[in-house]
Amino acid sequence: MNSVLQNFTTAEPGSAATFNSSRHLEAAGSKSAVNGVVIHYHEIALKLGNRRFFEQQLRRNILRATNKLGIKEVMRLSGRMLGLLALNADWEKIAAALEKIFGIAYFAPAVKLQQDLAEIKAVALQLLAGKNFASFKVETKRSQKHFFLTSPQINTEVGEHIRNHFPARVDLTQPELTLRIEIVDNYALMYTDRLEGPGGLPVGTSERAVCLISGGIDSPVAAYKMMKRGVKLIFVHFHSAPFTSPASQRNVERLVELLNAHQYRSKLYFVPFADIQQHIVAHAPPSYRVILYRRAMIRLAEMIAAQHHAHALVTGENVAQVASQTLVNMNVINQAATLAILRPLAGDDKQEIIAMARRLGTFDISTEPFEDCCSLFVPPHPATRAKLPVVQEFEATLNLKPLLEHAVEKAVQKEFKFSSATKSP
């Protein structure tokens, strides 16, 4: 990221003056009038009648994630957005924040200028000064059709101007450097390097869901994948204190703090589960305990979901990974729910999940030693093909309702608020 950003300095939008404003950019070889960040989306562009809703949520998320970092305003342009930069913009932190915002396909430090060919040519030389490249191409996108030159004509004019000032050849297939020009609305945007965003949809566009998070490898990855689809998550963790140590609760706090960098405000419920487990152990055969535990967890999660008007539950379950996660058992567990149970990892290979956990930064936390409620009172040979009538028969002998209500009443809630000034875990 630093190699991309270190070649730029900033200027006030519309100003011809340039200067080195950031300690990260002092080594820049040129003084280019970079005054914005062009932000492109992909999936949002496929929306028709409600595209504006998705764009507005993306804009809000950008402003939240970059608060106090130097983005003064986010403009909505045709098919893209433009963040206007203050003189003291912190490039490294802005880029780190944008890389985490769902809905962004890619972004780039850019120059916003007038739709004037002479100015475009002059700024192109500024932008390329100090860069080493043996070959290049100019790539123009012209959504504003009133500009007097077509995209190929702009490429030719600007490319010829660059060739007259730099000892580099034109290469349209594999250039070392690409100068990108966008003629959009009333502006021209120009940039060279671009950074990839995570894609997906802006968090907050797909309603709410409750995510059951254990502290292991799978559930944080499942949470990430659902947030990437625009879902706002409320987190629920079941613990068996005092029979287990508080290590799992501490780990889950760290995981939610990390995941909160994608949705900016989160709630985490710590729900006591030991009394329910003991009751099930005392009245049900060992082979069916895990199924009964999971059905009780689903009911508890739904009670919390009702408080937040959430429309689904999310788990990190993966088909055939453990005994309770056979298709037969999953179906029996589903019957305890009235809401949809989303399992975004259901078909993933374990190594794929681990690889994603490493990329997200959750793997090291999830693999620290801890005891959670899932490791307590687990039978050696759990049922792999549970029968729903048998489960319902066992549940009829249990007095779970007051235990479930008591657990929700005693749940401890913790809130997380994202700060762009604080380095994310």
C-alpha positions in Angstrom: 0.0 0.0 0.0 2.8 2.5 0.9 4.4 2.0 -2.6 1.2 3.1 -4.2 0.5 6.1 -2.0 4.0 7.5 -1.6 4.1 9.0 -5.0 1.3 11.5 -4.3 1.0 14.9 -2.6 -2.2 16.8 -2.0 -3.8 20.0 -3.0 -7.1 21.7 -2.3 -9.7 20.7 -4.9 -9.7 23.2 -7.7 -6.3 24.7 -6.5 -3.2 24.7 -8.7 -0.9 24.8 -5.7 0.7 21.5 -4.6 2.8 20.6 -1.6 3.9 17.7 0.5 1.4 17.4 3.3 1.9 13.9 4.7 5.0 12.5 6.4 4.2 9.3 4.5 4.6 11.1 1.2 7.7 13.1 1.7 9.8 10.8 -0.4 7.6 11.4 -3.4 9.4 12.1 -6.6 6.6 14.3 -8.0 4.3 17.0 -6.7 1.0 15.9 -8.2 -2.2 17.8 -7.3 -3.9 14.7 -5.8 -7.1 16.0 -4.2 -9.4 13.0 -4.0 -10.0 9.3 -3.9 -12.1 7.8 -6.7 -14.2 4.9 -5.3 -15.7 2.4 -7.7 -18.4 -0.2 -6.9 -19.6 -3.1 -8.9 -22.6 -5.0 -7.5 -24.3 -1.8 -6.5 -24.3 -0.8 -10.2 -26.4 -3.8 -11.0 -29.2 -2.4 -8.8 -32.0 -0.6 -10.7 -34.8 1.2 -8.9 -33.1 1.2 -5.5 -29.5 1.9 -6.4 -29.6 5.3 -4.6 -30.4 3.5 -1.3 -27.2 1.3 -1.7 -25.1 4.3 -2.7 -26.3 6.4 0.2 -25.5 3.6 2.7 -22.0 3.1 1.1 -21.4 6.9 1.4 -22.4 6.8 5.1 -20.1 3.8 5.7 -17.2 5.6 4.0 -17.6 8.7 6.1 -17.8 6.6 9.3 -14.8 4.5 8.5 -12.6 7.5 7.6 -13.9 10.0 10.2 -11.1 12.4 11.2 -8.7 10.9 8.7 -9.1 13.7 6.1 -12.0 12.9 3.8 -14.0 16.1 3.9 -16.9 15.0 1.7 -18.0 12.1 -0.4 -19.6 13.1 -3.7 -21.8 10.8 -5.7 -20.9 10.8 -9.3 -22.2 8.7 -12.2 -21.4 5.1 -11.3 -18.7 6.0 -8.7 -18.0 8.2 -5.7 -15.3 10.7 -5.1 -13.9 11.5 -1.6 -12.6 15.0 -1.4 -9.4 15.2 0.6 -8.3 17.8 3.2 -4.8 19.1 3.2 -3.8 17.0 6.1 -5.3 13.8 4.9 -3.7 10.6 6.3 -3.3 8.5 3.2 -2.2 5.3 4.9 -5.1 5.2 7.3 -7.6 6.2 4.6 -6.5 3.4 2.3 -6.5 0.9 5.2 -10.1 1.9 6.0 -11.4 1.8 2.5 -9.9 -1.7 2.0 -12.4 -2.9 4.7 -15.6 -1.3 3.4 -18.0 -3.7 1.8 -19.4 -2.4 -1.4 -16.1 -1.0 -2.7 -14.7 -2.8 -5.8 -11.5 -0.7 -6.0 -10.3 2.8 -5.2 -7.4 5.1 -6.1 -5.8 8.4 -5.1 -6.9 10.7 -7.9 -6.8 14.2 -9.3 -10.1 15.9 -9.8 -9.8 18.6 -12.5 -11.8 20.4 -15.1 -12.8 18.9 -18.4 -10.1 20.8 -20.3 -7.8 19.0 -22.6 -4.8 21.3 -21.9 -5.2 20.9 -18.2 -5.6 17.1 -18.5 -2.3 16.9 -20.5 -0.5 19.1 -17.9 -1.7 17.2 -14.9 -0.8 13.9 -16.6 2.8 15.0 -16.7 2.6 16.0 -13.1 1.1 12.6 -12.1 3.8 10.6 -13.9 6.8 12.7 -12.9 9.2 10.7 -10.8 7.8 7.3 -11.9 9.9 4.8 -13.7 8.2 3.0 -16.6 9.4 1.7 -19.9 5.9 1.3 -21.4 2.5 2.8 -20.8 -1.1 3.2 -22.0 -3.8 5.7 -21.5 -7.3 4.3 -20.7 -10.2 6.6 -20.8 -13.8 6.1 -19.7 -16.2 8.8 -20.9 -19.6 8.6 -19.3 -20.1 12.4 -20.0 -20.8 12.2 -23.7 -20.8 16.0 -24.1 -17.0 16.2 -24.0 -15.8 17.1 -27.5 -13.4 14.1 -27.8 -14.2 10.4 -27.7 -12.4 8.0 -25.4 -10.0 6.8 -28.1 -9.3 10.4 -29.1 -8.4 11.3 -25.5 -6.2 8.3 -25.3 -4.3 9.4 -28.4 -4.0 13.0 -27.5 -2.8 12.4 -23.9 -0.6 9.4 -24.9 1.2 11.4 -27.6 1.8 14.2 -25.1 3.3 11.7 -22.6 5.5 10.2 -25.3 6.9 13.7 -26.1 8.0 14.1 -22.5 9.0 10.6 -21.3 11.3 8.0 -22.9 8.6 5.3 -22.8 6.8 3.4 -25.5 3.1 2.7 -25.9 2.0 -0.8 -25.0 -1.7 -1.5 -25.1 -1.6 -5.1 -24.0 1.0 -5.3 -21.1 2.0 -1.8 -20.1 4.2 -1.2 -17.0 2.0 1.8 -16.2 -1.6 2.7 -17.0 -2.9 6.3 -16.8 -6.6 6.2 -16.2 -8.9 9.1 -17.1 -12.6 9.3 -16.3 -14.8 11.9 -17.9 -17.7 12.0 -15.6 -20.4 14.6 -14.8 -18.7 18.0 -14.8 -15.2 16.7 -13.9 -12.3 14.8 -15.2 -10.6 12.3 -12.8 -7.1 11.0 -13.3 -5.1 8.3 -11.5 -2.6 5.5 -12.1 -2.5 3.0 -9.3 -5.6 1.5 -7.8 -6.2 -0.7 -4.7 -8.7 -3.5 -4.4 -11.7 -3.3 -2.1 -13.5 -6.3 -0.6 -16.6 -6.0 -3.0 -20.0 -7.2 -1.8 -22.7 -4.9 -0.5 -22.6 -2.1 2.1 -23.3 -3.2 5.6 -26.8 -2.0 6.5 -28.5 -2.7 3.2 -29.6 -6.2 4.0 -31.4 -5.9 7.3 -30.3 -7.6 10.6 -29.3 -11.1 11.7 -28.1 -12.6 15.0 -24.8 -14.5 14.7 -23.9 -17.3 17.1 -20.2 -16.8 17.7 -18.2 -19.4 19.6 -14.7 -18.1 19.5 -13.5 -20.8 17.2 -12.3 -20.6 13.7 -15.5 -20.9 11.8 -18.1 -18.5 13.2 -16.0 -15.3 12.7 -15.5 -16.2 9.1 -19.2 -16.9 8.7 -19.9 -13.4 10.3 -17.5 -11.8 7.8 -19.2 -13.4 4.8 -22.7 -12.3 5.9 -21.5 -8.7 6.6 -20.1 -8.8 3.1 -23.7 -9.4 1.9 -24.8 -6.2 3.6 -26.2 -7.8 6.8 -25.9 -6.0 10.1 -25.0 -8.5 12.8 -25.8 -8.8 16.5 -23.5 -11.3 18.1 -24.4 -13.9 20.7 -21.9 -16.0 22.7 -22.9 -18.9 25.0 -20.7 -19.6 28.0 -20.7 -22.2 30.8 -19.1 -20.2 33.6 -18.2 -21.1 36.3 -17.5 -24.5 34.8 -15.3 -23.0 32.1 -12.8 -20.2 32.3 -13.5 -16.7 31.0 -10.9 -17.2 28.2 -13.6 -17.9 25.6 -15.4 -14.7 26.5 -12.2 -12.6 26.2 -11.4 -14.2 22.9 -14.9 -13.5 21.5 -14.6 -9.8 22.6 -11.4 -9.5 20.6 -13.0 -11.2 17.6 -16.0 -8.9 17.6 -13.8 -5.9 18.0 -12.0 -6.9 14.9 -15.2 -7.7 12.9 -16.6 -4.4 14.1 -14.2 -2.6 11.7 -16.6 -3.7 9.0 -19.9 -2.6 10.5 -18.8 0.2 12.9 -21.2 -0.5 15.8 -21.8 -3.9 17.3 -23.6 -5.6 20.2 -22.4 -8.8 21.8 -24.5 -10.8 24.2 -22.8 -13.2 26.7 -25.6 -15.7 27.5 -25.1 -18.1 30.4 -25.7 -21.7 29.3 -24.5 -23.9 32.1 -27.9 -24.3 33.9 -29.5 -25.4 30.6 -26.7 -27.9 29.9 -27.0 -29.4 33.4 -30.8 -29.8 33.0 -30.4 -31.5 29.7 -27.6 -33.8 31.1 -29.9 -34.8 33.9 -32.9 -35.7 31.8 -31.7 -36.8 28.3 -29.6 -39.6 27.0 -25.9 -38.7 26.2 -26.2 -39.3 22.4 -28.9 -36.6 22.0 -27.3 -34.0 24.3 -25.5 -32.0 21.5 -28.7 -31.8 19.4 -30.7 -30.6 22.4 -28.0 -28.1 23.3 -28.1 -26.7 19.7 -31.9 -26.4 19.7 -31.8 -24.6 23.0 -29.2 -22.2 21.6 -31.3 -21.5 18.5 -34.3 -20.7 20.7 -32.2 -18.3 22.9 -30.8 -16.6 19.8 -34.3 -16.1 18.4 -35.4 -14.5 21.7 -32.5 -12.0 21.3 -33.3 -11.6 17.6 -36.9 -10.6 18.5 -35.5 -7.7 20.6 -33.6 -6.3 17.6 -36.2 -7.1 14.9 -33.6 -9.4 13.2 -34.8 -11.6 10.4 -32.3 -14.5 10.5 -29.8 -16.5 12.5 -26.2 -17.1 11.3 -24.0 -20.0 12.4 -20.5 -21.2 11.4 -21.7 -24.8 10.8 -20.1 -26.8 8.1 -21.6 -29.9 6.6 -20.1 -33.1 8.1 -17.4 -31.2 10.0 -18.6 -32.6 13.4 -21.3 -35.1 14.4 -24.0 -32.4 15.0 -23.4 -31.0 11.5 -24.8 -33.9 9.4 -27.6 -32.9 7.1 -30.0 -35.0 9.1 -29.0 -33.3 12.4 -29.0 -29.8 10.8 -32.6 -30.4 9.7 -33.6 -31.5 13.2 -31.9 -28.3 14.6 -33.7 -26.2 12.1 -37.1 -27.4 13.4 -36.5 -25.5 16.6 -36.3 -22.2 14.7 -39.0 -19.9 13.3 -36.4 -17.7 11.6 -34.1 -18.8 8.7 -30.8 -20.2 9.8 -28.0 -19.1 7.4 -24.9 -21.2 7.2 -22.5 -19.4 4.9 -19.7 -22.0 5.4 -21.9 -25.0 4.8 -20.1 -26.1 1.7 -16.6 -24.8 2.3 -13.5 -26.9 2.8 -11.9 -26.5 6.2 -8.6 -25.3 4.7 -10.5 -22.7 2.8 -12.0 -21.5 6.1 -8.6 -21.4 7.8 -7.1 -19.5 4.9 -9.8 -16.9 5.1 -9.5 -16.7 8.9 -5.8 -16.0 8.4 -6.5 -13.2 5.9 -9.1 -11.6 8.3 -6.7 -11.8 11.2 -9.0 -14.0 13.3 -7.1 -17.2 13.1 -4.5 -16.5 15.8 -7.2 -15.4 18.3 -9.5 -18.4 17.5 -6.7 -20.9 18.0 -5.7 -19.7 21.4 -6.5 -22.4 24.0 -9.8 -21.9 25.8 -12.8 -23.9 27.0 -16.3 -23.0 25.7 -19.7 -24.4 26.4 -19.4 -26.8 23.4 -16.6 -28.7 25.2 -18.6 -29.2 28.4 -20.7 -32.3 29.0 -20.1 -33.6 25.4 -20.8 -37.3 25.0 -18.2 -39.6 23.4 -20.6 -40.9 20.8 -23.2 -38.2 19.8 -26.1 -39.1 17.5 -25.3 -38.4 13.8 -28.8 -39.2 12.5 -31.1 -37.8 15.1 -34.9 -38.4 14.8 -37.1 -35.4 15.3 -39.9 -37.3 17.0 -37.4 -38.7 19.5 -35.9 -35.2 20.1 -39.4 -33.8 20.7 -40.2 -36.6 23.1 -37.1 -35.8 25.1 -37.9 -32.1 25.1 -41.4 -32.8 26.4 -39.8 -34.1 29.6 -37.6 -31.0 30.0 -38.6 -27.8 31.7 -36.6 -25.5 29.4 -38.8 -22.4 29.1 -38.0 -20.8 32.5 -34.3 -21.7 32.0 -34.3 -20.0 28.6 -36.0 -16.9 29.9 -33.6 -16.7 32.9 -30.6 -17.1 30.6 -31.7 -14.2 28.4 -32.5 -12.1 31.4 -29.0 -12.7 32.9 -27.2 -12.1 29.5 -24.6 -9.5 29.7 -24.4 -7.0 26.8 -21.3 -5.3 25.5 -21.3 -2.6 22.8 -18.5 -1.9 20.4 -18.0 1.5 18.6 -15.5 1.8 15.8 -13.0 4.6 15.9 -10.9 5.4 12.8 -8.3 6.9 15.0 -7.7 3.6 16.7 -5.7 1.0 14.8 -8.0 -2.0 14.2 -6.8 -5.4 15.7 
